[in-house]
Amino acid sequence: MLSIEKEDAYDKELRYRAGKTSTLVSIAVNVGLTTLQIGVGIFAGSQALVADGVHSLSDLVADFVVLFAASRSRKQADADHQYGHQRYENAASLALGALLLAVGVGMLVSAAQKIQAYGHTPPVHVAALWVALAALLGKELLFRYMLRVAQRVRSSMLVANAWHARSDAASSLVVALGIGASLGGFTLLDPAAAAVVGLMVLRMGWRFGWTALNDLMDRAVSEEESQAIRRTLLETPGVQGLHDLRTRRMGDMTLVDVHLEIDGALTVSGGHAIAAAARQRVLDAHNVLDVMTHVDPVNVSI
């Protein structure tokens, strides 16, 4: 049997390796897609395909951010970071959100300029459509793979990166439709598709950035998760009640503070044993980094 500390270290190492492998796969896919989309987009005269290629390029940058954050967040606690380095993951998600916002704004500006020049733009080459469809398939498969890995290791940062890949798949669908319409003579729909992609990227960037910012500001866990922690504490033998249960995010982990109500007739060591048992039950049952307990005596006769 592994000790709790060794099991925890093993889980962290498993999460890091799984995240690194999935991110390296994403890097390989995005290198190929970026090169293909931008190259063919320029050749075929499709701004929508070029915009999708830039989106893939932003994915490539995001992948390197994820690798850096995953490497840093696995460091053990030290004198300067006594709760560990898990918030590197929150910071990485914030950086991903900012990156997507910048890319989205750039796409919208470029699409607006192309729409203003409408009438001087020839239809795109059919090669753009085939590349857009290939990119759609590749990104959807990448999303499904990355999300499965992220859910298995319970990493919100990897989930964010997976949904970033899904946003690429959705944008490729829009691009394919725009290119198809342009080939049918509706040339305005190619830059219009590029603008839609820009809006999708903006929305995704705002969502990731806002979520990460709230986590960095000690946002509590969901009500469902908080109630689950409460039930685990109350089911501990000797715990008669609790109050002032507070939680805050720490990367993918949670820090918990709680006041436990324990029979005041018990000895100090007896009360401590119950509090220690309650803490351990929470650590075993939930994705919690640490639990700070305070014992409040009840049923004390004076």
Protein Blocks (a to p, Z undefined) as FASTA:
>chain_A
ZZfklmmmmmmmmmmmmmmmmmmmmmmmmmmmmmmmmmmmmmnopaklmmmmmmmmmmmm
mmmmmmmmmmmmmpccdfklmnbjklmmmmmmmmmmmmmmmmmmmmmmmmmmmmmmgoia
ccddfklmmmmmmmmmmmmmmmmmmmmmmmmnopaklmmmmmmmmmmmmmmmmmmmmmmm
mmnopamlmmmmmmmmmmmmmmmmmmmmmmmmmmmnopacdfklmmmmmmmmmmpghiab
dehiacddehjbccddddddddfkbcfklmmmmmmmmmmmmmmmpccfbdcdddddehia
ZZ
